[in-house]
Amino acid sequence: MSDRINSLKKALEKDPNNPLGLYGLAMEYYKQGDYENAIIYLKKYLALHDDEGAGYRTLAQCYVNLGDYENAIEAYERGIEKATKYNHPTMVAEFQQEIEQLKSML
């Protein structure tokens, strides 16, 4: 386990609902290819923070890397809702394209 993961976990012991800490830890797991743990912390982050879409992209990519295309599509769909809410049309288009590619793989 990396020093970065250890320090983020220690910080989260003091403040387990810190959105930045949860997101940071999820991203560290993602970078290491530990998609299961990345999903755990991304879900906690998304439950606490009104993400604008990027968190849903990473969540979807975790599912894609695990071969779970249905959950990936759901994450992208939720990301579209948020990206629309925060007026990120290019992100909406990107997520729609990803959904179409994933549906063709089902």
Biopython code that builds the backbone (N, CA, C, O; Angstrom):
import numpy as np
from Bio.PDB.StructureBuilder import StructureBuilder

atoms = [
    (1, "MET", "N", (0.848, -1.180, 0.000)),
    (1, "MET", "CA", (0.000, 0.000, 0.000)),
    (1, "MET", "C", (0.897, 1.248, 0.000)),
    (1, "MET", "O", (1.893, 1.309, 0.721)),
    (2, "SER", "N", (0.537, 2.207, -0.794)),
    (2, "SER", "CA", (1.389, 3.393, -0.944)),
    (2, "SER", "C", (1.305, 4.311, 0.263)),
    (2, "SER", "O", (0.351, 4.258, 1.039)),
    (3, "ASP", "N", (2.312, 5.146, 0.405)),
    (3, "ASP", "CA", (2.323, 6.132, 1.476)),
    (3, "ASP", "C", (1.148, 7.083, 1.341)),
    (3, "ASP", "O", (0.553, 7.500, 2.334)),
    (4, "ARG", "N", (0.821, 7.421, 0.102)),
    (4, "ARG", "CA", (-0.300, 8.342, -0.149)),
    (4, "ARG", "C", (-1.615, 7.735, 0.350)),
    (4, "ARG", "O", (-2.420, 8.425, 0.976)),
    (5, "ILE", "N", (-1.829, 6.457, 0.074)),
    (5, "ILE", "CA", (-3.046, 5.792, 0.552)),
    (5, "ILE", "C", (-3.060, 5.770, 2.075)),
    (5, "ILE", "O", (-4.087, 6.055, 2.692)),
    (6, "ASN", "N", (-1.934, 5.437, 2.680)),
    (6, "ASN", "CA", (-1.872, 5.416, 4.143)),
    (6, "ASN", "C", (-2.168, 6.777, 4.744)),
    (6, "ASN", "O", (-2.913, 6.867, 5.720)),
    (7, "SER", "N", (-1.610, 7.828, 4.191)),
    (7, "SER", "CA", (-1.846, 9.160, 4.756)),
    (7, "SER", "C", (-3.297, 9.594, 4.545)),
    (7, "SER", "O", (-3.876, 10.241, 5.418)),
    (8, "LEU", "N", (-3.886, 9.254, 3.413)),
    (8, "LEU", "CA", (-5.294, 9.598, 3.192)),
    (8, "LEU", "C", (-6.203, 8.819, 4.140)),
    (8, "LEU", "O", (-7.184, 9.363, 4.648)),
    (9, "LYS", "N", (-5.887, 7.568, 4.375)),
    (9, "LYS", "CA", (-6.687, 6.776, 5.319)),
    (9, "LYS", "C", (-6.596, 7.357, 6.730)),
    (9, "LYS", "O", (-7.596, 7.413, 7.446)),
    (10, "LYS", "N", (-5.406, 7.786, 7.124)),
    (10, "LYS", "CA", (-5.243, 8.402, 8.449)),
    (10, "LYS", "C", (-6.051, 9.689, 8.556)),
    (10, "LYS", "O", (-6.691, 9.945, 9.576)),
    (11, "ALA", "N", (-6.020, 10.489, 7.509)),
    (11, "ALA", "CA", (-6.803, 11.731, 7.500)),
    (11, "ALA", "C", (-8.293, 11.420, 7.588)),
    (11, "ALA", "O", (-9.035, 12.139, 8.257)),
    (12, "LEU", "N", (-8.730, 10.374, 6.931)),
    (12, "LEU", "CA", (-10.149, 10.010, 6.960)),
    (12, "LEU", "C", (-10.569, 9.422, 8.304)),
    (12, "LEU", "O", (-11.752, 9.444, 8.643)),
    (13, "GLU", "N", (-9.621, 8.900, 9.068)),
    (13, "GLU", "CA", (-9.954, 8.436, 10.415)),
    (13, "GLU", "C", (-10.423, 9.615, 11.265)),
    (13, "GLU", "O", (-11.328, 9.475, 12.088)),
    (14, "LYS", "N", (-9.808, 10.767, 11.062)),
    (14, "LYS", "CA", (-10.177, 11.973, 11.812)),
    (14, "LYS", "C", (-11.465, 12.590, 11.294)),
    (14, "LYS", "O", (-12.253, 13.136, 12.066)),
    (15, "ASP", "N", (-11.679, 12.504, 9.980)),
    (15, "ASP", "CA", (-12.859, 13.097, 9.348)),
    (15, "ASP", "C", (-13.342, 12.157, 8.244)),
    (15, "ASP", "O", (-13.043, 12.373, 7.070)),
    (16, "PRO", "N", (-14.096, 11.103, 8.621)),
    (16, "PRO", "CA", (-14.475, 10.078, 7.645)),
    (16, "PRO", "C", (-15.399, 10.565, 6.530)),
    (16, "PRO", "O", (-15.562, 9.879, 5.521)),
    (17, "ASN", "N", (-15.995, 11.720, 6.698)),
    (17, "ASN", "CA", (-16.905, 12.240, 5.675)),
    (17, "ASN", "C", (-16.314, 13.394, 4.887)),
    (17, "ASN", "O", (-17.046, 14.195, 4.305)),
    (18, "ASN", "N", (-14.989, 13.481, 4.868)),
    (18, "ASN", "CA", (-14.336, 14.542, 4.111)),
    (18, "ASN", "C", (-14.358, 14.185, 2.627)),
    (18, "ASN", "O", (-13.683, 13.246, 2.205)),
    (19, "PRO", "N", (-15.137, 14.936, 1.829)),
    (19, "PRO", "CA", (-15.264, 14.583, 0.408)),
    (19, "PRO", "C", (-13.937, 14.575, -0.346)),
    (19, "PRO", "O", (-13.700, 13.690, -1.168)),
    (20, "LEU", "N", (-13.080, 15.539, -0.078)),
    (20, "LEU", "CA", (-11.797, 15.582, -0.782)),
    (20, "LEU", "C", (-10.918, 14.395, -0.417)),
    (20, "LEU", "O", (-10.228, 13.841, -1.273)),
    (21, "GLY", "N", (-10.943, 14.008, 0.842)),
    (21, "GLY", "CA", (-10.174, 12.843, 1.266)),
    (21, "GLY", "C", (-10.695, 11.562, 0.635)),
    (21, "GLY", "O", (-9.915, 10.717, 0.198)),
    (22, "LEU", "N", (-12.022, 11.419, 0.588)),
    (22, "LEU", "CA", (-12.629, 10.238, -0.022)),
    (22, "LEU", "C", (-12.309, 10.170, -1.515)),
    (22, "LEU", "O", (-11.966, 9.111, -2.040)),
    (23, "TYR", "N", (-12.426, 11.314, -2.187)),
    (23, "TYR", "CA", (-12.137, 11.354, -3.620)),
    (23, "TYR", "C", (-10.655, 11.068, -3.879)),
    (23, "TYR", "O", (-10.307, 10.316, -4.789)),
    (24, "GLY", "N", (-9.797, 11.674, -3.070)),
    (24, "GLY", "CA", (-8.361, 11.455, -3.223)),
    (24, "GLY", "C", (-7.986, 9.996, -3.037)),
    (24, "GLY", "O", (-7.184, 9.453, -3.796)),
    (25, "LEU", "N", (-8.568, 9.362, -2.023)),
    (25, "LEU", "CA", (-8.277, 7.956, -1.766)),
    (25, "LEU", "C", (-8.800, 7.091, -2.917)),
    (25, "LEU", "O", (-8.120, 6.165, -3.359)),
    (26, "ALA", "N", (-9.997, 7.393, -3.396)),
    (26, "ALA", "CA", (-10.546, 6.653, -4.537)),
    (26, "ALA", "C", (-9.626, 6.770, -5.749)),
    (26, "ALA", "O", (-9.385, 5.785, -6.447)),
    (27, "MET", "N", (-9.121, 7.957, -5.995)),
    (27, "MET", "CA", (-8.252, 8.169, -7.156)),
    (27, "MET", "C", (-6.924, 7.429, -7.001)),
    (27, "MET", "O", (-6.382, 6.916, -7.980)),
    (28, "GLU", "N", (-6.406, 7.373, -5.794)),
    (28, "GLU", "CA", (-5.162, 6.626, -5.572)),
    (28, "GLU", "C", (-5.375, 5.139, -5.846)),
    (28, "GLU", "O", (-4.543, 4.495, -6.485)),
    (29, "TYR", "N", (-6.487, 4.598, -5.363)),
    (29, "TYR", "CA", (-6.792, 3.198, -5.645)),
    (29, "TYR", "C", (-6.968, 2.985, -7.147)),
    (29, "TYR", "O", (-6.502, 1.988, -7.700)),
    (30, "TYR", "N", (-7.647, 3.934, -7.803)),
    (30, "TYR", "CA", (-7.869, 3.831, -9.242)),
    (30, "TYR", "C", (-6.533, 3.785, -9.991)),
    (30, "TYR", "O", (-6.341, 2.955, -10.880)),
    (31, "LYS", "N", (-5.621, 4.674, -9.626)),
    (31, "LYS", "CA", (-4.306, 4.717, -10.284)),
    (31, "LYS", "C", (-3.554, 3.401, -10.131)),
    (31, "LYS", "O", (-2.794, 3.001, -11.012)),
    (32, "GLN", "N", (-3.775, 2.734, -9.001)),
    (32, "GLN", "CA", (-3.094, 1.464, -8.744)),
    (32, "GLN", "C", (-3.809, 0.275, -9.382)),
    (32, "GLN", "O", (-3.317, -0.852, -9.322)),
    (33, "GLY", "N", (-4.959, 0.522, -9.986)),
    (33, "GLY", "CA", (-5.715, -0.570, -10.589)),
    (33, "GLY", "C", (-6.535, -1.359, -9.599)),
    (33, "GLY", "O", (-7.011, -2.448, -9.919)),
    (34, "ASP", "N", (-6.712, -0.825, -8.386)),
    (34, "ASP", "CA", (-7.537, -1.468, -7.360)),
    (34, "ASP", "C", (-8.948, -0.894, -7.480)),
    (34, "ASP", "O", (-9.368, -0.049, -6.689)),
    (35, "TYR", "N", (-9.669, -1.382, -8.499)),
    (35, "TYR", "CA", (-10.957, -0.798, -8.843)),
    (35, "TYR", "C", (-12.036, -1.072, -7.802)),
    (35, "TYR", "O", (-12.937, -0.253, -7.614)),
    (36, "GLU", "N", (-11.955, -2.215, -7.122)),
    (36, "GLU", "CA", (-12.944, -2.511, -6.090)),
    (36, "GLU", "C", (-12.893, -1.475, -4.968)),
    (36, "GLU", "O", (-13.930, -0.955, -4.555)),
    (37, "ASN", "N", (-11.690, -1.173, -4.475)),
    (37, "ASN", "CA", (-11.567, -0.163, -3.419)),
    (37, "ASN", "C", (-11.873, 1.230, -3.946)),
    (37, "ASN", "O", (-12.442, 2.053, -3.229)),
    (38, "ALA", "N", (-11.503, 1.500, -5.183)),
    (38, "ALA", "CA", (-11.839, 2.796, -5.774)),
    (38, "ALA", "C", (-13.354, 2.988, -5.784)),
    (38, "ALA", "O", (-13.845, 4.070, -5.463)),
    (39, "ILE", "N", (-14.092, 1.947, -6.149)),
    (39, "ILE", "CA", (-15.556, 2.026, -6.175)),
    (39, "ILE", "C", (-16.107, 2.316, -4.786)),
    (39, "ILE", "O", (-17.002, 3.148, -4.631)),
    (40, "ILE", "N", (-15.587, 1.647, -3.796)),
    (40, "ILE", "CA", (-16.060, 1.861, -2.415)),
    (40, "ILE", "C", (-15.947, 3.330, -2.034)),
    (40, "ILE", "O", (-16.907, 3.920, -1.537)),
    (41, "TYR", "N", (-14.791, 3.916, -2.262)),
    (41, "TYR", "CA", (-14.575, 5.304, -1.840)),
    (41, "TYR", "C", (-15.249, 6.313, -2.770)),
    (41, "TYR", "O", (-15.652, 7.387, -2.323)),
    (42, "LEU", "N", (-15.374, 5.985, -4.045)),
    (42, "LEU", "CA", (-16.119, 6.865, -4.944)),
    (42, "LEU", "C", (-17.588, 6.916, -4.548)),
    (42, "LEU", "O", (-18.198, 7.985, -4.572)),
    (43, "LYS", "N", (-18.160, 5.777, -4.185)),
    (43, "LYS", "CA", (-19.561, 5.757, -3.770)),
    (43, "LYS", "C", (-19.762, 6.582, -2.500)),
    (43, "LYS", "O", (-20.745, 7.313, -2.381)),
    (44, "LYS", "N", (-18.838, 6.465, -1.560)),
    (44, "LYS", "CA", (-18.933, 7.275, -0.333)),
    (44, "LYS", "C", (-18.835, 8.756, -0.673)),
    (44, "LYS", "O", (-19.606, 9.569, -0.162)),
    (45, "TYR", "N", (-17.890, 9.101, -1.535)),
    (45, "TYR", "CA", (-17.711, 10.488, -1.964)),
    (45, "TYR", "C", (-18.982, 11.013, -2.635)),
    (45, "TYR", "O", (-19.462, 12.096, -2.300)),
    (46, "LEU", "N", (-19.521, 10.251, -3.572)),
    (46, "LEU", "CA", (-20.690, 10.702, -4.325)),
    (46, "LEU", "C", (-21.935, 10.805, -3.454)),
    (46, "LEU", "O", (-22.831, 11.598, -3.743)),
    (47, "ALA", "N", (-21.998, 10.009, -2.390)),
    (47, "ALA", "CA", (-23.132, 10.092, -1.465)),
    (47, "ALA", "C", (-23.082, 11.375, -0.636)),
    (47, "ALA", "O", (-24.110, 11.844, -0.149)),
    (48, "LEU", "N", (-21.891, 11.936, -0.478)),
    (48, "LEU", "CA", (-21.715, 13.116, 0.379)),
    (48, "LEU", "C", (-21.553, 14.425, -0.386)),
    (48, "LEU", "O", (-21.817, 15.500, 0.153)),
    (49, "HIS", "N", (-21.121, 14.335, -1.636)),
    (49, "HIS", "CA", (-20.732, 15.537, -2.378)),
    (49, "HIS", "C", (-21.517, 15.626, -3.680)),
    (49, "HIS", "O", (-21.713, 14.624, -4.366)),
    (50, "ASP", "N", (-21.960, 16.820, -4.011)),
    (50, "ASP", "CA", (-22.704, 17.051, -5.245)),
    (50, "ASP", "C", (-21.710, 17.217, -6.392)),
    (50, "ASP", "O", (-21.420, 18.331, -6.829)),
    (51, "ASP", "N", (-21.204, 16.098, -6.862)),
    (51, "ASP", "CA", (-20.198, 16.068, -7.911)),
    (51, "ASP", "C", (-20.787, 16.578, -9.223)),
    (51, "ASP", "O", (-21.974, 16.397, -9.494)),
    (52, "GLU", "N", (-19.945, 17.215, -10.032)),
    (52, "GLU", "CA", (-20.415, 17.778, -11.301)),
    (52, "GLU", "C", (-20.308, 16.804, -12.466)),
    (52, "GLU", "O", (-20.718, 17.133, -13.579)),
    (53, "GLY", "N", (-19.777, 15.634, -12.238)),
    (53, "GLY", "CA", (-19.726, 14.612, -13.283)),
    (53, "GLY", "C", (-18.450, 13.802, -13.318)),
    (53, "GLY", "O", (-18.483, 12.622, -13.668)),
    (54, "ALA", "N", (-17.330, 14.399, -12.968)),
    (54, "ALA", "CA", (-16.035, 13.714, -13.081)),
    (54, "ALA", "C", (-15.958, 12.474, -12.195)),
    (54, "ALA", "O", (-15.369, 11.468, -12.589)),
    (55, "GLY", "N", (-16.538, 12.539, -11.022)),
    (55, "GLY", "CA", (-16.536, 11.373, -10.133)),
    (55, "GLY", "C", (-17.293, 10.201, -10.735)),
    (55, "GLY", "O", (-16.911, 9.044, -10.560)),
    (56, "TYR", "N", (-18.367, 10.514, -11.444)),
    (56, "TYR", "CA", (-19.142, 9.458, -12.100)),
    (56, "TYR", "C", (-18.369, 8.850, -13.267)),
    (56, "TYR", "O", (-18.493, 7.656, -13.541)),
    (57, "ARG", "N", (-17.570, 9.669, -13.955)),
    (57, "ARG", "CA", (-16.717, 9.150, -15.032)),
    (57, "ARG", "C", (-15.758, 8.101, -14.470)),
    (57, "ARG", "O", (-15.623, 7.009, -15.022)),
    (58, "THR", "N", (-15.101, 8.447, -13.372)),
    (58, "THR", "CA", (-14.139, 7.517, -12.775)),
    (58, "THR", "C", (-14.835, 6.266, -12.266)),
    (58, "THR", "O", (-14.321, 5.159, -12.426)),
    (59, "LEU", "N", (-15.998, 6.435, -11.656)),
    (59, "LEU", "CA", (-16.763, 5.276, -11.185)),
    (59, "LEU", "C", (-17.109, 4.367, -12.358)),
    (59, "LEU", "O", (-16.940, 3.150, -12.276)),
    (60, "ALA", "N", (-17.590, 4.950, -13.441)),
    (60, "ALA", "CA", (-17.929, 4.161, -14.627)),
    (60, "ALA", "C", (-16.704, 3.439, -15.169)),
    (60, "ALA", "O", (-16.788, 2.271, -15.551)),
    (61, "GLN", "N", (-15.571, 4.123, -15.205)),
    (61, "GLN", "CA", (-14.343, 3.506, -15.716)),
    (61, "GLN", "C", (-13.893, 2.343, -14.831)),
    (61, "GLN", "O", (-13.354, 1.355, -15.330)),
    (62, "CYS", "N", (-14.109, 2.458, -13.533)),
    (62, "CYS", "CA", (-13.803, 1.332, -12.639)),
    (62, "CYS", "C", (-14.636, 0.119, -13.032)),
    (62, "CYS", "O", (-14.121, -0.991, -13.161)),
    (63, "TYR", "N", (-15.938, 0.350, -13.222)),
    (63, "TYR", "CA", (-16.807, -0.757, -13.612)),
    (63, "TYR", "C", (-16.403, -1.340, -14.963)),
    (63, "TYR", "O", (-16.408, -2.559, -15.141)),
    (64, "VAL", "N", (-16.056, -0.480, -15.910)),
    (64, "VAL", "CA", (-15.615, -0.967, -17.219)),
    (64, "VAL", "C", (-14.394, -1.863, -17.056)),
    (64, "VAL", "O", (-14.330, -2.939, -17.650)),
    (65, "ASN", "N", (-13.434, -1.431, -16.263)),
    (65, "ASN", "CA", (-12.217, -2.216, -16.050)),
    (65, "ASN", "C", (-12.494, -3.552, -15.378)),
    (65, "ASN", "O", (-11.713, -4.494, -15.513)),
    (66, "LEU", "N", (-13.607, -3.636, -14.652)),
    (66, "LEU", "CA", (-13.997, -4.893, -14.015)),
    (66, "LEU", "C", (-14.935, -5.711, -14.903)),
    (66, "LEU", "O", (-15.343, -6.811, -14.531)),
    (67, "GLY", "N", (-15.275, -5.172, -16.077)),
    (67, "GLY", "CA", (-16.165, -5.886, -16.992)),
    (67, "GLY", "C", (-17.633, -5.783, -16.632)),
    (67, "GLY", "O", (-18.452, -6.534, -17.160)),
    (68, "ASP", "N", (-17.980, -4.868, -15.743)),
    (68, "ASP", "CA", (-19.366, -4.674, -15.285)),
    (68, "ASP", "C", (-19.978, -3.506, -16.064)),
    (68, "ASP", "O", (-20.079, -2.387, -15.561)),
    (69, "TYR", "N", (-20.378, -3.792, -17.289)),
    (69, "TYR", "CA", (-20.832, -2.734, -18.190)),
    (69, "TYR", "C", (-22.180, -2.140, -17.779)),
    (69, "TYR", "O", (-22.431, -0.958, -18.013)),
    (70, "GLU", "N", (-23.038, -2.942, -17.174)),
    (70, "GLU", "CA", (-24.340, -2.418, -16.757)),
    (70, "GLU", "C", (-24.187, -1.350, -15.679)),
    (70, "GLU", "O", (-24.828, -0.302, -15.756)),
    (71, "ASN", "N", (-23.350, -1.600, -14.681)),
    (71, "ASN", "CA", (-23.121, -0.587, -13.644)),
    (71, "ASN", "C", (-22.364, 0.607, -14.211)),
    (71, "ASN", "O", (-22.560, 1.735, -13.759)),
    (72, "ALA", "N", (-21.512, 0.373, -15.187)),
    (72, "ALA", "CA", (-20.810, 1.480, -15.844)),
    (72, "ALA", "C", (-21.818, 2.395, -16.530)),
    (72, "ALA", "O", (-21.726, 3.618, -16.430)),
    (73, "ILE", "N", (-22.769, 1.802, -17.218)),
    (73, "ILE", "CA", (-23.802, 2.599, -17.893)),
    (73, "ILE", "C", (-24.595, 3.404, -16.874)),
    (73, "ILE", "O", (-24.873, 4.583, -17.095)),
    (74, "GLU", "N", (-24.960, 2.783, -15.767)),
    (74, "GLU", "CA", (-25.700, 3.497, -14.719)),
    (74, "GLU", "C", (-24.888, 4.680, -14.188)),
    (74, "GLU", "O", (-25.434, 5.761, -13.966)),
    (75, "ALA", "N", (-23.599, 4.475, -13.988)),
    (75, "ALA", "CA", (-22.749, 5.571, -13.488)),
    (75, "ALA", "C", (-22.685, 6.701, -14.513)),
    (75, "ALA", "O", (-22.778, 7.872, -14.146)),
    (76, "TYR", "N", (-22.528, 6.366, -15.776)),
    (76, "TYR", "CA", (-22.516, 7.400, -16.817)),
    (76, "TYR", "C", (-23.861, 8.129, -16.880)),
    (76, "TYR", "O", (-23.895, 9.345, -17.068)),
    (77, "GLU", "N", (-24.962, 7.400, -16.724)),
    (77, "GLU", "CA", (-26.283, 8.043, -16.762)),
    (77, "GLU", "C", (-26.438, 9.033, -15.614)),
    (77, "GLU", "O", (-26.967, 10.129, -15.798)),
    (78, "ARG", "N", (-25.978, 8.647, -14.444)),
    (78, "ARG", "CA", (-26.019, 9.567, -13.291)),
    (78, "ARG", "C", (-25.088, 10.751, -13.553)),
    (78, "ARG", "O", (-25.411, 11.884, -13.194)),
    (79, "GLY", "N", (-23.952, 10.500, -14.165)),
    (79, "GLY", "CA", (-23.035, 11.571, -14.521)),
    (79, "GLY", "C", (-23.652, 12.544, -15.513)),
    (79, "GLY", "O", (-23.406, 13.748, -15.438)),
    (80, "ILE", "N", (-24.450, 12.031, -16.440)),
    (80, "ILE", "CA", (-25.147, 12.901, -17.391)),
    (80, "ILE", "C", (-26.102, 13.836, -16.654)),
    (80, "ILE", "O", (-26.190, 15.020, -16.977)),
    (81, "GLU", "N", (-26.814, 13.303, -15.667)),
    (81, "GLU", "CA", (-27.724, 14.137, -14.873)),
    (81, "GLU", "C", (-26.957, 15.287, -14.218)),
    (81, "GLU", "O", (-27.381, 16.441, -14.268)),
    (82, "LYS", "N", (-25.836, 14.953, -13.613)),
    (82, "LYS", "CA", (-25.044, 15.977, -12.916)),
    (82, "LYS", "C", (-24.386, 16.947, -13.896)),
    (82, "LYS", "O", (-24.377, 18.155, -13.660)),
    (83, "ALA", "N", (-23.846, 16.432, -14.973)),
    (83, "ALA", "CA", (-23.197, 17.293, -15.957)),
    (83, "ALA", "C", (-24.221, 18.245, -16.586)),
    (83, "ALA", "O", (-23.904, 19.396, -16.885)),
    (84, "THR", "N", (-25.433, 17.760, -16.781)),
    (84, "THR", "CA", (-26.501, 18.612, -17.303)),
    (84, "THR", "C", (-26.843, 19.698, -16.287)),
    (84, "THR", "O", (-26.985, 20.869, -16.640)),
    (85, "LYS", "N", (-26.972, 19.303, -15.044)),
    (85, "LYS", "CA", (-27.289, 20.252, -13.965)),
    (85, "LYS", "C", (-26.254, 21.372, -13.893)),
    (85, "LYS", "O", (-26.605, 22.529, -13.663)),
    (86, "TYR", "N", (-24.988, 21.032, -14.088)),
    (86, "TYR", "CA", (-23.906, 22.010, -13.962)),
    (86, "TYR", "C", (-23.437, 22.557, -15.309)),
    (86, "TYR", "O", (-22.377, 23.177, -15.403)),
    (87, "ASN", "N", (-24.236, 22.321, -16.346)),
    (87, "ASN", "CA", (-23.995, 22.900, -17.664)),
    (87, "ASN", "C", (-22.624, 22.533, -18.232)),
    (87, "ASN", "O", (-21.820, 23.400, -18.576)),
    (88, "HIS", "N", (-22.380, 21.225, -18.320)),
    (88, "HIS", "CA", (-21.161, 20.704, -18.924)),
    (88, "HIS", "C", (-21.546, 19.878, -20.164)),
    (88, "HIS", "O", (-21.497, 18.648, -20.127)),
    (89, "PRO", "N", (-21.926, 20.545, -21.250)),
    (89, "PRO", "CA", (-22.424, 19.812, -22.425)),
    (89, "PRO", "C", (-21.401, 18.876, -23.061)),
    (89, "PRO", "O", (-21.786, 17.834, -23.592)),
    (90, "THR", "N", (-20.134, 19.204, -23.026)),
    (90, "THR", "CA", (-19.144, 18.303, -23.627)),
    (90, "THR", "C", (-19.033, 17.018, -22.805)),
    (90, "THR", "O", (-18.818, 15.941, -23.361)),
    (91, "MET", "N", (-19.178, 17.130, -21.501)),
    (91, "MET", "CA", (-19.147, 15.940, -20.650)),
    (91, "MET", "C", (-20.382, 15.084, -20.933)),
    (91, "MET", "O", (-20.286, 13.859, -21.002)),
    (92, "VAL", "N", (-21.533, 15.722, -21.095)),
    (92, "VAL", "CA", (-22.758, 14.988, -21.420)),
    (92, "VAL", "C", (-22.560, 14.198, -22.714)),
    (92, "VAL", "O", (-22.890, 13.014, -22.779)),
    (93, "ALA", "N", (-22.026, 14.847, -23.729)),
    (93, "ALA", "CA", (-21.800, 14.183, -25.016)),
    (93, "ALA", "C", (-20.814, 13.028, -24.872)),
    (93, "ALA", "O", (-21.010, 11.959, -25.451)),
    (94, "GLU", "N", (-19.765, 13.246, -24.106)),
    (94, "GLU", "CA", (-18.765, 12.189, -23.876)),
    (94, "GLU", "C", (-19.412, 10.973, -23.215)),
    (94, "GLU", "O", (-19.191, 9.836, -23.633)),
    (95, "PHE", "N", (-20.210, 11.226, -22.180)),
    (95, "PHE", "CA", (-20.845, 10.126, -21.453)),
    (95, "PHE", "C", (-21.852, 9.398, -22.341)),
    (95, "PHE", "O", (-21.959, 8.173, -22.279)),
    (96, "GLN", "N", (-22.588, 10.140, -23.163)),
    (96, "GLN", "CA", (-23.537, 9.502, -24.070)),
    (96, "GLN", "C", (-22.819, 8.584, -25.052)),
    (96, "GLN", "O", (-23.290, 7.486, -25.349)),
    (97, "GLN", "N", (-21.684, 9.041, -25.547)),
    (97, "GLN", "CA", (-20.891, 8.221, -26.466)),
    (97, "GLN", "C", (-20.388, 6.959, -25.767)),
    (97, "GLN", "O", (-20.416, 5.871, -26.342)),
    (98, "GLU", "N", (-19.931, 7.110, -24.536)),
    (98, "GLU", "CA", (-19.451, 5.948, -23.775)),
    (98, "GLU", "C", (-20.581, 4.942, -23.557)),
    (98, "GLU", "O", (-20.368, 3.735, -23.668)),
    (99, "ILE", "N", (-21.775, 5.433, -23.251)),
    (99, "ILE", "CA", (-22.927, 4.548, -23.042)),
    (99, "ILE", "C", (-23.224, 3.760, -24.316)),
    (99, "ILE", "O", (-23.461, 2.554, -24.263)),
    (100, "GLU", "N", (-23.210, 4.442, -25.453)),
    (100, "GLU", "CA", (-23.487, 3.759, -26.721)),
    (100, "GLU", "C", (-22.452, 2.664, -26.985)),
    (100, "GLU", "O", (-22.810, 1.573, -27.430)),
    (101, "GLN", "N", (-21.193, 2.940, -26.719)),
    (101, "GLN", "CA", (-20.146, 1.924, -26.906)),
    (101, "GLN", "C", (-20.366, 0.727, -25.971)),
    (101, "GLN", "O", (-20.218, -0.427, -26.374)),
    (102, "LEU", "N", (-20.720, 1.026, -24.722)),
    (102, "LEU", "CA", (-20.929, -0.050, -23.753)),
    (102, "LEU", "C", (-22.156, -0.889, -24.126)),
    (102, "LEU", "O", (-22.131, -2.114, -24.004)),
    (103, "LYS", "N", (-23.216, -0.238, -24.574)),
    (103, "LYS", "CA", (-24.414, -0.994, -24.954)),
    (103, "LYS", "C", (-24.125, -1.937, -26.103)),
    (103, "LYS", "O", (-24.713, -3.015, -26.193)),
    (104, "SER", "N", (-23.226, -1.537, -26.975)),
    (104, "SER", "CA", (-22.883, -2.410, -28.111)),
    (104, "SER", "C", (-22.086, -3.635, -27.644)),
    (104, "SER", "O", (-21.963, -4.617, -28.377)),
    (105, "MET", "N", (-21.555, -3.571, -26.443)),
    (105, "MET", "CA", (-20.754, -4.670, -25.906)),
    (105, "MET", "C", (-21.591, -5.644, -25.070)),
    (105, "MET", "O", (-21.128, -6.725, -24.707)),
    (106, "LEU", "N", (-22.818, -5.245, -24.773)),
    (106, "LEU", "CA", (-23.680, -6.124, -23.948)),
    (106, "LEU", "C", (-24.275, -7.246, -24.773)),
    (106, "LEU", "O", (-25.019, -8.073, -24.246)),
]
sb = StructureBuilder()
sb.init_structure("model")
sb.init_model(0)
sb.init_chain("A")
sb.init_seg("    ")
for serial, (resi, resn, name, xyz) in enumerate(atoms, 1):
    if name == "N":
        sb.init_residue(resn, " ", resi, " ")
    sb.init_atom(name, np.array(xyz, "f"), 0.0, 1.0, " ", f" {name:<3s}", serial, name[0])
structure = sb.get_structure()
